[in-house]
């Protein structure tokens, strides 16, 4: 298991995003997963990636979460605030786990270009799901069937259709639409965690590495700009040309 931590107070217990390895092997050595873990860490969350037993991927997922529940304090994790991120074939293990067996601390999930089976769909778990329109017909069919169930059951899913994007678009497609969806996924993972976000920004501002221009221009922070704390933080920051 590898954990990407935010910088800042070393003793602080942080919410985390678990990148599900539902296919087995050393998925935590894949650059796309390491990059995602670093990205969420840059926004104040812990990014967790792990190896998995190829013969027992579903059991490996459950074992990982059991380990986090047991060792959360030692790992400086707030296990009451976890999110799950799964894509492609990993969704086969993640979806049944999320819909029947995930611990109460799992508060949200991001699913990309994958499908799986679930006996029931939870109505208390927010999910951000992106369907890549240039994907294989079988994956598209499976996802659309799940979306139809989700709509019928009234689940709190945000379902995004991206007809112009391929499978694994977040790693292979450097377009404005792909980047926009990555930003939206990060915002979704941070939603409901504005206090954490402002605490993180305040920490970074205190190091002198954050400028007013950077704060105003960061598209990932769009959801925070209506909060009065955003303006207060701006007023404390120096523009690049101003002395500190």
N, C-alpha and C positions, 0 to 999 in steps of 0.2 A: 504494500500500500504506500502511495506517495501523497503527501499533503502540501498544497501550495498555500502559504499563509500570507495575509496582508501584512504590510509593515505597520509599526505602531506599538502600542502597549503589549508587551510580551505575555502578560498574565491575563489579558482579556479573553473571555470565552466568546467565540464567534459563531454565527450561523454558517452553515456549510452547504455546498452543492456536491452531491455524489454523482459521478459519471459512471453509469451502470455498465459493467462488463458482462454482457449476457451471452457472449460467444466463446469465451475462454481464452487462455493464453495471456500474454503480457500486453494487454491493451494500453496499460499506462506508459508504455514506451512509444506509442504512436504520437507523432508530433501534433496532430490535430487535437488530441485529448490533452496533451501537455499545454498547448496554446490556450485551450478553453479554460483549463484550471488556472493558468496565470491571469487570464482576462477577468474571471470572477474574483480572484484575489486582489486585483487592482481596484476592484469596486468594494472591497471590505468584507468579502466572504471567503471562506476556506474552500479551495477546490480539491476534491478527493478523487483519485484514480487508483485502480487496484488490478492486480492479477486475478485470474479466475480459472477454475478447473474446467478444461474443455469437456470433460465427461459429465460434469455436474454444474452447469452454469447457474441454474436457478438456485441450487443449494448454496453456491458461492455468494450470490447476492444476499441471501438471507443471513449467511454467516458474517458477511461484512457488516451489515446493519446491527447484528447482535454484538459484534466486537465494538462498534462505535458506541452502542448503548452502555457497554461495560466500561470502556476506557475513555469515554467522552471528556470527563473532567481532566484526566491526565493529558489528553490531546488538545486541550484548550478549545473544546467545541461546545456550542450551545445545542445540545441534541434535541431540544424542544423546538428548534427552528432549522429544519433541514429541507432541502429540495432535491429532487431526482431529475437527472438529465439523461435521456437515452435516445439513440438514433439507429436507423437501419436495422440490422438483425438483432441488435441488443434489445429492441423493443419487445421481442418475443419473451424475454425473461422479465423485463421491467413492467410490462402492462399487467400481467396477472398478479405480480407482487404489489403493485400500487393499488389495484382494485380489490385486493383481498389478502391482507397480511402485512402491509407496511405499518411500522410503528406510528403512534399518534404524532410524533414529532415531525413527520413528513408533511409539510404544509402546502407543497406545490410541486408541479412537474412540468418539464419541457420535453416534448416528443417531436422528433424530426424523421421524415421520410422512412417510416417503418410501420409495421403492423404486428398485431398479436391477438391472443385470445383472452377473454375475460368473461366470467359467468355473469357478473353484474358490473355496472358502472357507478362509481361513487358520486354522490351529489354534494359532497363536502370537500372535494379536492379540486382546486383550480388547476387547469391544465392548459398549456400553450402548445398547440400542435400545428406544425407546418407541413403541408403536403406539397412536394416538389412535382410540378406538372410534367416535367420531362423524364419522369421515373418510369420503371417497368410497369406494364399493364396490370400484373398481378398485385404489385404493391399498391398501386392506385386503387384498384378494386377493393382491397382489404381495408384501406384507410377510409374510403368513401362509405363503406358499409358501417364502420365504427362511428363515423361522424353522424350518419343517419340515426343510429341508436342513441348517440349522445344528445342530439336535438330532441328526439322523441322523449327521452328520459329527463330532459331539463337539467343537464349537468352544467357546471360552471366552466365550460371549455371555451377557450379562444381559438377558433379554427381559421387558419390562414392558408388560402390557396395561392400558390406561387407558380402559375402556369409557365413562366419563362425560365424557371430554374431547374437544374438537374439534381439527381441524387448526390448527396454530400456537397451541396452548393456552398456551405459555409467554409469548406476547405479548398474547393477547386474553382469557384466562380467569384472573381473579384470584380463585382459590378455594384452600382449604387443600390440596386434592389437587395442584393445579398447582404451588403453592409448594413442597410436599413433594418433588415430582419434580425441580424445579429444584435444591433442596438436594442431592438424591441424585446428580444429574449432577455437581455441583461436587465432592461427596465422591468420586465415581468418578474424576474427573480428578486429584484430589489423592492417591488411593490409591497406596501405594508411595512416597509423597513426604513422609512424616512429618517427616523431617529438614528439608526445605524449609519445611514448614508451621511448625515450631517456630522456625526461624530467622527467618521472617517475623514471627511473633507477638512474638518477643523484640525485634526492631527496633521494632515499633509500641509495645511496652510502654516502651521506652526514651524515646519521645517524650512520654510522659505522657498520651497520648490514649486509652489502654486501661485500663479498670477491671476489678476482679474480677467485678463484676456483669455487665458486658458479655461477659467471657470465659465465665462459667458459663452465661449465657443464650443464647449463639449456637448455634442448631441446626446450623449448617454445620460446627461443630467437634465434633459428637457422636462421630465416629470417633477422635478424639484423646484423649478423656477417660479411657480405660483406660491410657494411657501415663503412667509415673511423672513424665515431664517436665511434664505438664499440672498436676499438683498442685504441683510445684516452682515453676512460673510463677505459679500462683494465689497462693502464699505471698508472692511479691514484689510483688503488685499491691495498690494501696490501694482500699478500698471508696469509693464516691462521697463519703461524708461524712467520710472520713479525710483529714488533711492530707498533702500530698506533700512 
